[in-house]
């Protein structure tokens, strides 16, 4: 890190440390607030000490137990919605014991005095008030997650590196896409190629993550990949590291686990109007509530209508999205939620594939403009239609067993045309700035059926509490892909003017295939608790069958079958002080996606292994979570190029890459007024074999740091007014495997800002109305996000968006 950056960051990090220490100064008040938070409990009768420790740990309370008092006693079942004290009292029914709260905010187990009859304190509250791993969160800090386990687990106890972007976080920063949502998380690089209205390009610990929505993977193709609508999401969890033991075929770097808005029994409605830079116009809407008076049927609907320009001339960004949902509460133990979505995108390529001359290489003729379009607006388009229909079903059989099934069918249809200027290596611009162009013409359709079934059992054996998961999932994906390349007229990169019409080629397709993939996985997992110890063991066997028919190769076929076992293990200890150190091991595997141009070539799945040592700290009773992790990650069966006998180039799967790193994160609702997110990443990647041995992985910086804070006044003259400010530092990266100067993008720091005001503070008649102004790249930093040796890609310039929201 440079001295200048170090000088800038040190005061910021000190300020964060001071701010995050604030909760420790008011333990009693915060403990009372935490104890009053309501959540869902489903704990069977178990050894008393184990149950009490589990409740206290989940609620973030400091509980002192006397082993002599708890020895030999069994807790009563705890089932329903309780605050922390209510849950503790429910567990103690019939034991002759109770908990007392001290003046310091801690809880102690004591015997009930003789002659005193203790009534259980059972504060039962409506379902909507409790946080679950699949629901909304109040504030910035999520306390529950299902990422990595598929079970409702306390985030502080999850023995993996997990970050969660809550809806409140996303609203404060005016998140427009997934790239925006993860920008303040450690271990991830987003918008790798600058702004791209087609897809979100990310790297987690050096690898592109798989995206999951409501527990099921989203389909992945070449260009027709879904671009998730963040307005429709309640939360986004980033799991860093391998996760194939639960999720199946996934990369070693990690995955995104997104949760859709779900119907609620509590009626709420919102409409938001936005206007901003580049004629950005958007309307967001959401509504949910009961259909019948009894609340057996609940509805939800949300959506987006966008008609906007972009930072590149003649490229629009239009979206029409709607996501209806319906919940049927069949009985107290059975629920079915239908989830659907339709999205239509009309846009183009904003990343532009800019020539290195005039961007990375300075030219006496000037610089290539951020805004000029080097394509042909009369020819180019990117039209994608995406729709999905599925459901989430759950049924509880008894106090021990429950069953969940998630199913979704998705379809993504794409028609795409684009012009690309010549690459620097083969057809660079001439002295006057004139360069050749080619066309890419794509038709792609992806259909996917995904199904996940699992049984969950909560029980005890002796002093050990178990949460066992037994699952079977199945996916069928059908992809049709056709690409034709052609030529177009030349253009001047400094003064781009189209001199003639571009014609779609009619020759043979370079790619023209249909690929069918069938995947089945069988998995098991046991999360065990013994006093303060936590042990997780899991394993999964996957079977993958992939068949490809090449229509442009006389219907030649290629069939590949593979199977793989993936395991994971983790051990942690939950200290009463709030510290949770852990050690975990996890594996991944991922079959090669898409088809080779050669039907006789077939590649084995890549495999990954990771060791991770971490510690999390949530001060008892606080809404602060501090996390630190170091990891050692290896991926094998990587495609590498080497020089064989005869000086020819050979591509094989002898490759191996290693990534090691340190990640720090702090998320805190410090006070009612102040919220903070801070992250730091230090990573080292190295190619182990092949021509590029010793080089860094592409698009992976050695260092990253970020800080976002929001302060809102709730009293005084500024009551209802708030400001937000953020800074993001990204170290230098290489976009080419060779790590050349032409492929290097320098480090950069950008700043974001926001101001917002609750109009309801002015007058009660305006209750629910608010206005907000968000700016990304506040000081309009000019930088290259990536260069790859042939092309460069500008980072986003300043964008300002004003929002007016009404909620009721």
N, C-alpha and C positions, 0 to 999 in steps of 0.2 A: 504493500500500500504506500502511495506517495506521502511525502511529508505534509503536503498541502491538505490532502484528504484526511490524513491522520489528525491534523490540527483541527479540521472542521468537525470530525466525528467524535473526538474525545469529549468536548463539552456536551454534545447531544447525548452520548451514552451516559455521561454522568447525570444529566438531567433525567434521563429515563430511570436510572437506578434510584435517584431520590424520589421520583414520582411513584415508582413501584414499591417503595418502602412505606408509603403512606398508610396502606391498610394495616400494617403492623402496629401503628400508633393508636388504632381505635378497635382493638380486638373485640371488646364486649359488644359494641354496636353492630359490627359486621357479623359476629357469631349469631347474634339474635336475628339479623336479617337472613343469614344463610339457613338457620334452623327453621325459619318460617316458609322457605321455598318448598313447594309441593311437587312431588314426583310420584310416578307409578311404582309400586312394590309388588313383587310376586315371589316371596321367599317362603319356602317350606319350613316345617319344624326341623330344627337343626341344633347342634351344640350351641349353647347360649352365647359363649364368647365369640364364636365365629360370626353369628348373626349380628350381634351388636357392633362388632368391628366393621362388618360390611356396610351396615347402615351409616355409621359414623364416617367411614371413609368416603362413601358416595356423596354424603352431604357436606363433607369438608369440616366436620366437627372434631374437636379434641376431646376424646373420651378416655377416662382413666378406669381401668378394670382391676379389681382384686382377684387373682386366680382362685383364691380360696372361696370367694363368694360365688363365682360362676361355675366352679368345678362340679361336674356331674349333672348339671341342669340343662334342660332342653327348652329352646325358645318356642313360643307359640307361632303359628304361621302368620306372616305379614302380607296381606293381599289387599290391594286397593290403592287409593290416593291419600297420601299422608304428608304432613310436614315432618321434619326430622325427629322432633320430640314425640310426635304422634306415633311414628314408626317404632321408635325405641320403646315407648310405653306399650304398644301392641305386642311387641316381641316378649315383653316382660310379664304379660298376663299369666297369673297363676304361679309365678316363681317366688313370690314373697320379696321381690327386689324392686327398686325403682332408681331413676337417675335424678340427680340434683345438679343444678347449674350454679357454679360459683360466680363470684363478683368479677372474676377475670374472664368469664365467658366460656370456661371449660365445663365438661360434664363428668360426674363421678357416679359410679354404681354403688348404691348403699342398700342395706336391708331396711324393710319397712318396720317402723317401731311397732311393738306389740300393742294390740288393741286399736290400731289404726287401719281402717279399710281404705285401700288405694283404688281409685277408679281410673281406668285407662284414659289417657288423654288422646283422643282420636279425632283429630281435626281433619275430617273428610271433606275434600273440596272437589269441584267439578274437574272432569277429565282435561279440559283445555288448559289448566294452569300448570300442568307438570311438563317438564322437558323430557323428551325421549330422543333417541338417536335418529328418529325419522320425522321430527317435527321442528317447528320454529324455535328460535332462541331469543330471549330478551337480552339486549346488549351485545357486546363484542365477544364475550367468552362463552363458548359452548362447553358444557360439562359432561355431555354424553356423546358417544359415537358408536357406529357399527362398522366403520372402516377397518378392514383387516380381520374382523372376527365374524361379521354378520349377526352379532348379538348386541343388545343394548348394554354397553360397557362404559364405566366412568372414564372420561378422557385421561385423567391423571393416572389411572391404573393401566391404560392400554400400553403394553410394552413395545411400542413402535413410535416412530416419528410421524406425527399426524398434526396437520394444521386445518383449522375450520374457518371458512369465511361465512359469517352469519348474514342474514338478510339486512340487519342494521348496519353492519360493516359495508355491505354492497350499496345500500342506499346512501350512506354518508359520502362515499367516494363516487357515486353516480356510475357504478359499474355498467358497462354496455355489452361486455362479452367475457368469455372465460379468460382471455389474456389479461384483461383488466382485473378480474377477480383475484388472481393469484400473484399479482405484482409485489405484494408486501409479505409474501411467505418466503421462508428460507429454502434453499436447495432446488429452486426452480427458475428457469429462464423462460420468459414469455415474449410473444411478439418477436420471435427470432428473426423474421424477415421484414420487420416493420409492420405497418398496418396492412392487414389482409382481410377484406370483407368476405372472403370465401371460407376461411377456416382459421382455427386458433392453433398456432404453431408453438409448441412448448417442449422443453427438455427438463426432465427431473433426474437429478444425479447423473446427467449425461445422456439420458435415453428418453425417447418420446413416450409419454404415458398413454395407457389405455383409458378410455372414458366410460364410466358406468353411470347409468341413470336408474334410480329406484332399484338398485341391486342387480341390474342386468346390463351387459355390455352394449354399447352403441356400435352399429356396423361401421366397418372401416374399409374403404376402397382406395382408389388412386386420387380422384378429385371430388367424388360425390359424398364426401364425409359430412355428416350433420354438424351444424354449428349451433350449439345449445343456446337457448334464449334464457339469459340469467334472470329476467323479470319473473319467470315462471318457477324459480327455485327458492326453496326455504333455506338451503345451506349447501355449501360445497366443501367437501373434505379432501385434502391432499394427503394420501398415504405414500410415504417415501420408502423405497426399498421393495424387494420381491414380495409377492403375495399369491403365488400360484397354488399354494396349499389350500386356499379357500376359493380363489377366483378362477383358477385354471390358467389358460394361456394369456399371460401378461408379461410385459418387459421387466427387467430387473430394477429399473429406476423407480417405478411406482405407478400409481393410478389416481384418477380423479373419481370420487364417489359423490354423485350429485343426488339431491333429494328434491322432488317436485313439491310444489304447494299442494296441500291436501284439503279436502272439505273439512269445515269446522262447525260445531254446533253453535258457536258464538258468531252471530252475524257481523260481518265487517265488509266494507266496500271501499274502493279507492279508485281514483282516476287521476292521471298525471299527464300534463302537457309540457313538452320540451321544445326549445328552439335554441339553436347554437350555430357555431362556426360552420362554414361551407353549406349554408342553407339547411342545417340539420333540423328536421321536424319529425316529432314522434309523439304518439299518444299511447300510454300504458293504462291498462285497466285490470281490476281484479274484484271479485265478489264471491262471498261464501256465506253459508247459513243453513238453517233447517228448511226442509221442504214441507214436512208435517209437524204438527204441534209436539208430538212425542219425540221427535228427533231420530226416528228410525231411518229416515232418508235425509242425507245431507248433500248439498251441491257445492261445486266450486267451478269457477271459470276465470281465466286470466288470459291476457293477450297483448299484442303489440302491433301497432300500425306505424310504419316508418316510411317516409319519403324524403330522402336526403341526398345531398351531394357528398363528395369526398375531397381529400386534399389533392387529388389528381383530376385534372380537367376532363370533363365528358365521361366520368365514371360515376354512376349513381349508386346508391346504397338503399334499395327498397326492400322492405320486409312486411309480410302480412302473416301474422301468427295468432292462433287461438288454441287454448288448452283447456277443454272442459273435463270435469271429473265428477264422480258420483260415488258416495259411500252408502252402503246398505248395512245397517247394524242389525243383522239377522236375529241375534239374541245376545245375551250378556257375554257369551264366549265366542261368538262368531261374527266376523266382519269381512265385507267384500268392498273393495274400492276400485272403480273403473277409472283408468287414466288414459287420456287420449291427447293427441296434438296434431295440428296441421300447420305447416310453415311453407311459405313461398318466398323465395329470394330472387330478386332481379338485380344483378350487380356486375362487377368486372374485376380485373386484376389490379389492385392498387399497389402491389409490391413492385411491379413494372420491370424487373430484370434490367436495371440500369447498367450501361457500359462502365467499365472501370475507368476509361478515359473520361475526364470531366467530373469524376467523383473521387476515387482513390488517387488516380494519377492526375495531377493538375495539368490543365491545358491553357496555352496562351489565348485561346478563343473564349475562355470563361468556364463556368461550371454548368453541368446539366441541371436544369430546373427541378425543384421539388414538385412542381405543379404540372409541368408540361407532360402531355400524353404522347409516348413514342409509338403507340399503336394506331389503329384505325377505328375511330368511334362508330363508323357506319358498318363495321364488320364484327366487332368484338361484342360478346355477351357472356354471361354466366347465369343460366336459368336453372334453379334447383327447386324441386318440389319434394317435400319430406312430410310423411305422415306416419303416425304410430297409434296403435290401439292395444291396450293391455289391461291387466288388473293385478291387484295385490290382495291375496286372500289369507286370512289367518283364523285359526280355530284352536281353542284351548280345550283339551280333553279332561284334564283334572289338575290338581295342584302341581303335578310333576311335568306332564307332557303338553306340548303345544306344537302345532304344525303351521308352516307358512309356505305359500306358493306364489311366485311372481311369474307372470307371463306377459310377453309383448311381441307383437308383429310390427316391423318397421319396413318402410319402403322409401328409398331415396332415388329420385330420377333426375338426371342431369344432362343438359345440353350446353356445350362450352366451346367458344372460339376465342383465340387469342393470337396476337402478333408478338414476336420476340426478336429483339435485335441480335446481331451476331456476337458470338463470344470472343473474348480478347485473344484467346489462343489460336483461333482458326479464322476469324474474319473481323478484325478490329476496325475501328473507324479510321478513315484516311485523314490526311493533314487538314482537310477542310471540315472534318466532322461528319462526313457522310458514312453511313453504315448499312449493311444489308439486313434484311429481315426475313423471318420464316413464320409460317402459321402452324398452330396446333389446333386440331379440330377433334373434339371428344364427344362421344355419346356413352354414358355410363348409367347402369341401373343396378341397384343393390336391394335385394329383399332378404330379410332376416327374421327368423322365428327363434326366440330365446325363452327358455323355461328353467326356473330354479325351484326345486322343492327341498325343504329341510325340516326335520323334526328337532325340537329343542327340549331337553330334559334338565330340570333343576332338582337336585337331590343331594343327600349326604351319605357318606360312608364313614362311619366312625366320626372323627373330628374334621374330616375333609368335606368341604362343600364343592359340588360339581355343577358346571353348566356345560352340558354335552350337546354338540351339534352333529347331526347325521344328515348328509345332503346328497342329492343327485341333480345335476343340471345337464341341459341339452341345448345345443344350438345348431341351426341349419341356415347357411348363408348361400345365396345364389347371386353371383356377380356376372354381369355382361359388360364387357369393356371393349371399345373400339376407338382407335386413334389413327388419324391420317395427318401426315405432315406435308406442308406445301411451301411455296415461296410467295413473297410479296415484294413490292417496290422498296427501294432504298429510302432512307430518311436522314435528315441532318439532325444530330442529337442536340445541337444548340439552338436550332430554329426548326422544330419539327413541323413539317407541312406534308400532308399526303398528296402525292402527285397523280395518283390514279386509283381506280377501284380495286379492292382485293377480292379475288375469286376463290371460292372453296374448291380444293383439289378433288378430283374424281378417280384417282389412281388406287392402287392397292393399299390397304391399311397396314401400318407398321405393327400395330397390335390389333387383334380381333379374336377375342376368346370368350368362352363361358367357363366360369370356375364355380364348382360346388364344393362347399366345405361342411362336413358334419363332425361335430365335436360332442363327446359325452364325458362327464366327469363324476366321479364318486369320491366324496370327501367326509372326513370325520375330524372332530376337534373337541378337546376337553379343556375347559378353563377351571382350574382347581384353586381353592383357597384353604389354607390351614393357618389359623390365627392371622398374622400379618403377612404370611408368605403367599405368593401367587405363582402358579406354574401353568403354562399353556403348552399343550402338545397337539400337533395336527398333522394330517397327511392326506394326500389326494392322488388318485390315479386318473389320468386323462387318456382318452383314445381319440385320435384325429384322423379323419379320412378326407383327402383332398383330391378331386379329379378335375382336370382342365382339358377342354377341347379347343384346339386352335383352328379357327375357320379359315385363316389366311395361310395355313400350312397343310392344306388338303385334309382338314378335319383330323389332324394328328392329335393323339391324346396322351396325357401324362397323369399317372395315378401315384399318389404317395400316401402311405399309411405310417403313422407314428404313434407311440404311446410314451408316457412319461410319468414318473412318480415324483411328487414335490412334497417336501416336509417343512415343518417349522417347529421351533421350540423357543420358549422364553421363560425366564425366571426373574421375579421382582420381589421387593419387600416394601410394604406400605408402613412407613414410620408414622407414629402418632403426631409428629411435628409437621407432617405434610410432605416430607421428602419421599420420593419413590424411585430408587435406583433400579435399573433393569439391564439384563443381558439377553439378546435375542439372536437367533439364527433362522434364516429363511431362504427359500429356493424359488426360482422362477424358470419357466420355459415358455418359448414363443415360436410357433411355426412361422416359416417365411410367408409373409403376406404378399398378395398380388402374384402375378405370373411372370416368369422369365420370357424374354422374346424367343428363346430357344426351347421347343417342346421336349427335348431330351435331357434338359437340365433340371435337377431337383436338389433342393437344399434341406439339410437337417434343421430341426428347430434349434434356436439358440438357447443356452442354459445359463442361469445365473445363480450365484451363492453370495450371501451377505452375512457378516457378523456386525452387530451393532451394540454399542455400550452407551447407555444414556441415563439421565436423571431428570425427573420432573419434580417441581415444587409448587404446591398450592397451599399457601398459608391457611391454617384452619379457619374456616368461616369467611374466607375472602373470595373475591371474584378476580383473582389474579392467578395466572398459570405461567411459570417459567420453565423452559425446557432446554436441555442441552444433549447432544448426541454426537458420538464419533462412530464412523462406520468404515468397513473394508468390503468392497463390492467387486466381484469378478464376473465377467460374461465370457462364455466360451462358444465355439462354433460360429465365430464372427467371420463374415466374408472378407477376405484379404487378398491383395494382389502382390505377387512376387515374380521375380525374374528367374525363369528356368533355363535349362540347357538350350543352347541356340539363341540365347538372348531374347526369347519370346516372353510375353506377359501371360501369367497364369493366375486365374482366380480360383481360390478354393476356400474351404472352411477350416483352416488351421489356425484361425485367428483367436486371440484372447486380449481382452482389455481389462484394466484394473482402475478402479476409482476409490479414492480415500478422501474422507472429509470430516469437517466439524461444522455443526449447525446449531445456532442459538436462536431462541425465540422467546418473546415476552408478549403476552396478551393480557390486558387488564382493563376492567371497568374500575378505574382507580377510585373515583368518587362518583356521585350522581352527575357531576359536571364534566369530569375528565375521563377520556378513554384513550388508550395507547396500544399501538402495535409496533413491535421492534423486531428486527431479524438480522442475523449475520451468518454468512456462509464462507467457509474456507475449504476449497476442494482441489485435489490433484488427480488428474486422469493421465493414463499412459497406455499406449498401444504396446502389447507385449511381443507380437510376432509380425512378420511380413515386411513389406517395403517400408512402411511407415513406423517401424518399431521405435519406441521412445518418444513419439509425438503425442500431443494432447488430442483429446476427442474434439470433434467439431462442435461449435456453438456452445462450448462450456467454459465459462470464466473461472479463474482461480479464486476470485473474491467477489462477494456481493454484500451489500448492506442496505437496510431500509428502515424508515421510521415514519409512522403516521400517527397523528394525534388530533383529537377533536375536543374542543372545550365549548360547553353550552351553559349559559347563565340561566338560573331558575329563580332568581329573585333580583330585586333592585331595578335600576334604570334599564339595564340590558336584559331584563327578564325575557326569555324566549329567543335570544340572539345567540348564534354559535359560529365558531370559526374552526376550520380544519386546515392542517398543513402537513405535507409529506415530502420526503426526500428519498430518492432511489439511486444507489450507486451500482453500476455493473462493470466489472473488470474487463480487460481486453479478451477477445475471442478470436479463434481461427475458424473460417468457414470452409477451408479445404483440408483434406487429409494430410497434405504435404506440409502444412503449417508455414506457408510462404508469406512474404511481405504483402503480396497481392491479395492474400486471403485473410489478412489481419484487420480486425476492426478495433479501434482504440477504446479505452475505458471512457465512460461518460457518467455524469450525474444529472438527473433531472428532478424538478420539483413540481409538486401538485398542490392545489389549494382549493378551499371551499368556504363559502359563507352561507348561512341559512337563518331563517327566522320563522318562528311559529306565530302566525297571525292571530291565533286564538288568544294569545296573551294581550293583544290590544283590546279585544272586545269578545265577549262570550258568544256573540252571534257568528263569529268567524272560527269557532272551535272546529278543529280538524283541517283547517287550511294552513298551508305553509308555502314558502318560496325558498329557492336555493339557487346558488350560482357555483358551478364547478369549473375548474381549469386544470387541464393536464398539460405537462411541460410548460409550467407557468411562465418561465422566463425565455421560452422559445429557443431552447438549446438546439443547435444544429449539429447533428451527429449521424454517423453511419451505424446502423444496428448490426449489419453483417456484410462481409464480403466473402466470396467463395472462390476467388482466383479468376473467375470469368465475369461475374456481375457483382454489383453492390446494391444495397437496399437502405434507403434513408429511414431513420427513426421518425416517429410521428412528431409533427410540429405542434405548436400550441393549439389547443382546442378549448373553447369556452361554451358551456351549455347552461342555459337557464331553465329551471323547472318550477312549475306551479302544481301543487298536489292538494287534493281534497279527499279526506278520509272520514267515513262516518259509519 
